[in-house]
Amino acid sequence: MKLFVVAVGSRMPGWVDAGFAEYARRMPRRARVELVEIRPEPRRPTSSVTQMLAAEATRISAALPARCRRVALDER
């Protein structure tokens, strides 16, 4: 089994790397866990938030295997 943790951002801060390392350590040994960083959409005055999120969603989908199961996590 291979698990992908997809995060929007580049040059993640140290606490993200530490959190991912802890998360990966807790997974079963047979599960391979990979962190995939997705480039955020540039913030432009002419782009709406909806457009930016849609562009990032497209990048996330492109980074994942075609028939994978997707689970979205939210801080809330």
Secondary structure in CASP SS format (residue, H / E / C, confidence):
PFRMAT SS
TARGET T0000
AUTHOR 0000-0000-0000
METHOD secondary structure of the structure
MODEL  1
M C 1.00
K E 1.00
L E 1.00
F E 1.00
V E 1.00
V E 1.00
A E 1.00
V E 1.00
G C 1.00
S C 1.00
R C 1.00
M C 1.00
P C 1.00
G H 1.00
W H 1.00
V H 1.00
D H 1.00
A H 1.00
G H 1.00
F H 1.00
A H 1.00
E H 1.00
Y H 1.00
A H 1.00
R H 1.00
R H 1.00
M C 1.00
P C 1.00
R C 1.00
R C 1.00
A C 1.00
R E 1.00
V E 1.00
E E 1.00
L E 1.00
V E 1.00
E E 1.00
I E 1.00
R C 1.00
P C 1.00
E C 1.00
P C 1.00
R C 1.00
R C 1.00
P C 1.00
T C 1.00
S C 1.00
S C 1.00
V H 1.00
T H 1.00
Q H 1.00
M H 1.00
L H 1.00
A H 1.00
A H 1.00
E H 1.00
A H 1.00
T H 1.00
R H 1.00
I H 1.00
S H 1.00
A H 1.00
A H 1.00
L C 1.00
P C 1.00
A C 1.00
R C 1.00
C C 1.00
R C 1.00
R C 1.00
V C 1.00
A C 1.00
L C 1.00
D C 1.00
E C 1.00
R C 1.00
END
